[in-house]
Amino acid sequence: MPNDKVLPRNQSLPLFNPHVADFICEAEASKVPPIDAQAEDWFLEARAMEDPEIFVEDRDYKKIVDLTRQAAERLHWKAMLNLASLYVEGRDPLHGEEEAVQLVEKAMRLGIPAAYDRMGTYYANGTGVTGDITRAYAFWQKAAQMGNPQAMGFLGEKLTAGEDHPGIDMWGNIPVATKMLECAVAQGYGPSAYDLYYLYYLYYVVRTPDGTSDGERTAETKERALQVLHVGVSLGCEKCANKLQIEFGDPFDLANMVVPYIDKARAERYGVLNRALGFNPNRRFPNLDKILPLPPADLPPWDGQRKSLLDAAMGVRPPPATPKPSAASLLQKPYFLAADYALHPTGLHSDAPTAPFSAYWQPAAGQGLTEPARLFRKGEEFRHFSVLDADGKSRYGSVTWEQCLTIRHNQGAVEPRAVHGLLREVARPEPWLSCACDQACPVSGVWQPWVAADHPLQATVNQYWRQAWLTQGAPFPRPRRDWLLDLPDDHVTWHLMDASPRVLRGGELAHLLVLEHQPVGQAKHV
């Protein structure tokens, strides 16, 4: 963390080293503060209002800014960075680039890896700071080391040259580039899949003992390259979908195809996905294998309708559980809490006279007080109470307060959340099946991995883009092997979300709900 006396934007960082010997994959989700559930709802509502299908001039940016600011005040880290982007874009007349930099600095003080990536982008573009590409690369390097997948993707691509070309910001460090890109893809960052394919196919070839190569590729190398392109499509990589459309349909080089054979039917389906991602890069297709499995699997029937293909590949979820009001939600203001939420003490205490940030706060345990949690705005004075001191004498004054997060009041239901638009609701399957990672899949269908709500990696596991279409008897993905996460198998449970057949017919798929994602190296929304 930066010295408190030095602004985070001005902190001293090691210079970017493109020839570093190794790279350790860290997960960003394990480094960020827990997200307040009510703040998450505000954030998702704001993101939905920026849907690509809504013309920019028709978007209510005042409400978008207000919702995003509400979430940011609860220290929702993605909202903090999105609010900074809205300031830079001029969406709030009272705030501009300096306020955006200050917001990013606030996120940096919280240890958020993506904030270091954003500060690097600000230095690269001269946004609110004096442009300095050397400092930009230092911030990106720090962000990648902390676990930010966008920074890993950006730097990893820069290290994919066969030899150094510093004049065009390209260097040769294939082993580290590979590790960075693999780590980014493992965290769901789709654009890195195309660069990873490039490495697998062009550099991991048969080599002689003296290190030379005639360019020959093994079947295993081609399969690895093909698999990562396919994974990239599921994670929203438009370039991956375009590449596979060309490879299956009309390859440039028949002698060096990454696919096993030409297949016009597969090319057509990748073309539909490619065009959909071109229009809306926020789409994800976690259940791609339901409608477009790789060879040698047969293609399932399709009615030829774009909507049926896209709907079948989307993530799914059962209808949300109807919340029952918690004790806290029945209280009136200033203690009122909506029925959707309950409160969970975080262990974060404050002895300050005012609330350090907007949140629900309650007197910490051990002070003999039963005052329930209430919502305090940043800077609002904490209440004073009459309490007993260490000598048993009564005194009136300040007490220690503890922050409480709002959590979803759904009794731990498996309900992946996303921005309204592209997550499809389906009927909850009966019976409700759950399996451990080491079991064989008992029923063909869409399966969702899940960890406990308080697990440090829940923010990267409990996501709809982690879903998988699995056929009966297939193995479940394993966290360490398939996701590169330091996560024991027995921490993850797989839940059947949808067991509908693979025949794709228009009109049979229900209402849509989309998770937005940030382009690499750009100060856009997350």
N, C-alpha and C positions, 0 to 999 in steps of 0.2 A: 504494500500500500504506500502511496506517496506521503512524504513528509507533510504534516498538517500546515506548516508555514509556507509551503510551496503549492501554488495552484496545480491541480492535476494536469492541466494542459502544458505546464512548464516543467514537469518532473523529468529527471535525468533517467534515461533508459539506455541499455546496451545497444550499440549499433547493430543493424540487421546483418546477420552472417549467413550468406547463402550456402556456405560450405560446412555448416554444422554437421557433426558426425552422426547424430541420432536425433530422433524425435519421439517423445512420449505422448501417446494419445490420452488426452483428458476429456471428460464429458462436461460441457458447459452447464448442463442441467444440475450437476452436483455442486456447482459453485454459486448459483444465484439464490437470492432469498426466496422463501416460500411465497406463493402468490395468494392474495386475498381473493376469495371466491366472488364476492360482490364486485370487486374491482375487475376481475376477469370478465364478468358479464358486461360491464360498461365498455371494456376494451373490445370485446367481440361485437357489441352493438355498433361501436364506432367503425370498426373495420368493415362490417357489412354495408355501411352507408357509403363506402368507397368501392363498392363492387364495380368491376370493369364494365358491366352492362349498363351502369348509370353514367350518362354523360357528365363530364366534369362540371359543366355549367349548371347542371341540375342537382348537384350534391349540396346538402345542407352543411357547409363547413363550419358554421357557428356551432351547431349541435355536435358535430364530429370533434371539434376542439374541446368543447365543454365536457363531453363524455371522456375523452382521452385524458384531460386534465384531472377529472375526478379520480380516474384509475391511477394516474401518476402520483397523486397526493397520497395514495395508500401504498406507495413504493412498488407498484406494479412495474417491473423493469422494462418490459416491452412497451408499455404505455409511455414511460419516461422518454424512451428513444423515439417513439412515434410522435410524441408531442414536440420534441426537438425538430423533427422533420417538418412538421406543420408550421413551426415558427420560421424555419428557413424558407419554406415555400410561400411565406407571406399570408398564411391563412388566418393569422391573428394580428390585426393592425397594431396591437400594443406590445407585441413581442417580436424580436427579430433574431439575427444571427448570434449576438452576444448572449441572449437568454437561452438560445439553443445550446451554446457551448457550456453554459453554466449547468444546464440540465444534464448534459453528458458527463460533466465533472461530478455531479452529485451521484450519478450511477457508477462512475469509476470509484468513488469513495466507498460504495457498497460492494466493491469487488466484482462487478458484473463484466465478464469478458467481452461481451458485445459492445460495451461502452468504449473499450480501448480500440476495438475495430473502427468504431464510428469516429473517434478522435483522429485516428490515422487518416480516414477519408477527409475529414475537415482540413488537415494539414496538406493533403494532396491537392485539394480543390481551393485552398485558401478561404475556407468558410469560417468566418468569425475569428480566424487566426492568420498570421502571416504564413503564406504558403511555404512549405519546406518538405520536399519529398524524402529527404533523409530521415527526418523525424517521423514522417508518415510510415515508412517501412519499419522503424523502431516500434511504433505503436502496433502495427499489424503483427509484427513478430511476437510482441507481448500478448496480444489477444489470442493468437494461435496457441502459444504455450499454455495459456489459461484454459483453453478448450473451445474457443469460438470457431464454429465450422466455416463461417463465411471467410474469416481470415485464413484458415487452413486452405480453403479452396483457392483463394486468390494467390497466396504465396506458393502453394503446391504447383499451380499452373506455371508460375514464374521459374520454377526449378526443373522443368521438364525438358530443357534444351540438352542436346548431346554434349555441348561445351558452352563455356561462358560467352555471353554477348551482352555485357553490361550497358552498352549504348542503347539497347532496346529493352532493358530490364528483364533479361532472360539469363539464366544460369544453369549449369549442369550439376544436378545433385539428385539423380533418379531414386536412390533408396529413400531419402528423406521426403522427396515429392510423393512417392508412393504411399508412405506412412501417413502423411498429411491428408492426402486425398481419400484414402481408405477411412481415416477417422472422421472426415467430414461427411462422407456418404453414410457411415454407420450412424451418424446423428440425424440422418434424414435430409441432408443437403444435396438435392438432386443434381444441380449443375456440375458438381465435381465428378459425377459418374462419367461424363463424356471425357474429361481429361484423364481419368483413371483408365478408361478403355484405351485411350491413345497410348498410355504407358504400357499397359498389358500387351497390346498388339504390336507396337513398334520396337519396344526395348527388351521385353522378356522373350527372347528367341534362343534358339540352340546356339551355344557358343563353344568354340574349341578351347583346349587348355590354355592357349596363349591369349585368350580373351577376344579373338576376332569372331566374326559371324558371317554366315552367308545369307542371313535373313530367314532361314528356315524356321517355321513355327510348328510346334507340336499341336496335336489335337487338343491337349489339355490347355495350352495357351489360348487357342482360338475359343474354346469353350468358356474360359475365364473372361475373356474380352466380351463375348456375347452376353454372358450372364450379367455383367456390370452395366451394359447398355440397357438391358431389360429392366434391371432394378432402377436405373435412372429414370426410365419412363414412368414407373410406378411412383417415383418421388417427384414427378413434374418436370423432368428435363426434356425440353422441346428438342434440343439438338440430338438427344438420344433417340427420340421417336422418329425424327427426320432421317437419321442414319439408318435405322432399321427398316424404315419404309423403302429407302433406296436399295439397301443390301438385299432385301427379299424380293424387291420388284424389278429393279434395273441397275445392278451393280456396275460401278465404273471399271472394276478389274476382276474379271471372272476367275483369274488364277489366284487371287488373294482375297477372296470373300471371307468375311468374318462369320457368315451364316453357312450352314451345311449345304443348302441348296436353294434355288430360286423358288419362291412360293408367293404367287400373286395375291392369294387370298389373305395371307398374313400381311403382305405389304399394304393392302387396302385398309386393314384394321389399324395398323400403325399410322397410316395416313390420316384417319379420322382423329386419332389421339394427337397427332402432330398439329393438326389445324386447331383443335380445341385448346391446346396449350399455347399456341401462338396468339389466340384471342384472349385467353385468360390464363396467365402463367401461375395463378394461385391454385389451380386444380391439382389434385393428387389422385392416383389410381392404385391404391394398396391392394385391391383385389383383381389386379390385371390378369393373373393366371386363370381366373374364372372364365375369361372370354378370349384370352390370347396367350395360351401357354407356349413355351418354347418347344421346338422339335426335340424328341420324336413324338411328343403328345399330339393327339388329334385336335383339330379345332372344333369347338362345340357349334351347334347350329346357330345361325344369326339371321334375323329378318331383314338385314340391310339398312335398318334405320339408325341414324347417328345417335339419337337419344337413348335407345335401348342398349347400345354398346357402351356409351359413356356412363349411364346409370349403373350398369352391372359391374363396372370396374371401380366405382366409387367406394368410399368407406361407408359403413352402415352403423346404426345404433338402434336399440329398442326404444320405444317411447319413454321419456323421462318419468321417473316415479313421482307421484303426487306427494309433495312434502307435507308432513304433519308439523304444526307449529311447535317449536321448542319453547321451553319456559321463558327464555329471554325474548322470544319474538312476541309474546303476549303482553309485554310491558309497553307502556306509553312513552312518548318522547320525554326526555332525551335518551331513554334506554331502548326505544323501539327498534326491533330488528325484524325484517321481512321473514315470512314463514319458510322461505327457501333456504335460510341459513341458520346455522348454529355458531357458537363462539368457541374458540380453542385457544387457551393461553399459550403464548410462544416462549416464555422464559426471558423475554427482553424487558428489562426494567429501566425506569427513569426516575431520578430524584430531582429533575428540573422543575421549576415552578410552573412551566407551561408545557403543553404537548409538543414533542419534537417533530412530529408529523401527524397527519390526519389518520386516525384509527380508533378502534374501540379500546378503551383502557379501563382497568379495574384496579383497586388497591391490591397490592401484592399480598400473598398469603403470609401468615405469621404476625400480622399487625392487629389481630383481633377485630377486623372489620368484615362485615358481610355485604358491603355495598356492591351491587351488581355492576357489570361493565356498562359503560355508556360511550357514545361517540363524541370525541373531541376533535376539533379542527386544529390544524397546525397553529401554534402560538396561543391557543385558548388556555386560560388559566386552569390548572388543576384545582380541585376543591380541597379545603382544609377540613380536618376532623379532630374530634377529641379522642385521644388515644392514651394508653398507659405507657410510660417510659420504662427504662430498664429497672428503675427503683420502685415501680408500681404506682408512681404518681401520675395523675391525669394532666395532660397538656393538650393545648389546642394548636394545631399547626399542620404543616405539610407532611405527607406520607410518601412512600415509594409506590409507584404505579407500574403495572405490568400490561404490555400490549396483548390484545387478543385478535387473532385472525378470524374472519368469517370463513366458515367451511360449508360445503354443500350439505344440506340437511336431508340426505337421501339414504341414510343407513348403509353407506359404503357401496351403493349400487355401481355396477360396471357400466358407466355411461360416458364414453369419450365425447369431448366437447369440441366444437369448431365454429367458425364464423358461419352464420346463416347463408346457405346457398348451395353447398355441394356435399353435405353429409346426408345420406339417405336413411330415413326412418323405416324400420321393418318390424313386423310383429315379433315379439319375444318367442324364441323357439321353445317348444315343449317336447321332451323334458329339457330343462336348463342344464346343460352339460359343462363340466369343468374338468380340466386335465392338467397334470404336471408336465414339465418340459420333457422328461424322459419317457413319456408314454407315446404309443402310436395313436395317431388321430382316429377316433372311433367312428366319426361321421363326416362325410364330405360337406364342406361349407366354409363360411367365413368365421375365422377365429380371432379373438382379441386378446393380446397379452395384458396382464394387469399385475401391479404390485400394490402393497399397502399404501394408503394415502399419505402416511408420514415417512415413506421410504425416500432416501435422498435422490434416487433416480426416477421417482414417479413422473417427473415432468418430461422425461424423454421416453419412458416406457408406456405410460397410459395415454397414448396418442392414437388417433384413428389411423394414421399412416403406418403404424406398426402392424395393422391387421394383415392376415394372410389367408388366401383361399387355399385350402388343403384338401386333398382327396383321402378317402378312407385308407388307413394303413400307413400314410406318410408320416415321417418324423416331424415334430414341432421344431421351429428354429430355436437355437441355443444362444443365449446372450453373449457368451465370450467368443464362441466360434463365428456366429453370424452377425453380431452387432458390434463386436470389439469392445463390449462394455464389461467392466470388472464387476460382474453381477452373477452370483451363484444361481444355478438352475432352480434350486428349491425356493428362491424368492419370487419366482414368476409362476403365475397360474394362467392357463389359456381357457377362454370362455367361448362357447359357441354362440355366435351372434345371428347367423342366418344360414339355414340349411335348404334354401330354395334351389330348384333344379338349374342346370346350366343352359337350358334352352332360352334364348333371348328373344322375347317378343315385345313389341312396343305396347305401351299402355298398361303394363303389369307392374311397373315400378312406381314407388310412392314418392311422397314429397321430398324435396331436396333441402339439405342444410349445408363452409369452405374454410379452410385454414390458409391464411395468407403467409407468404414467405418472402424474405428479403433477398434481392439480387446481390450477388457477391460484389464487395468493394464499393457499394453505393449507399449513400445516406438516404435510403428510402424507408418505407414502413416495414415493420416486422409482424 
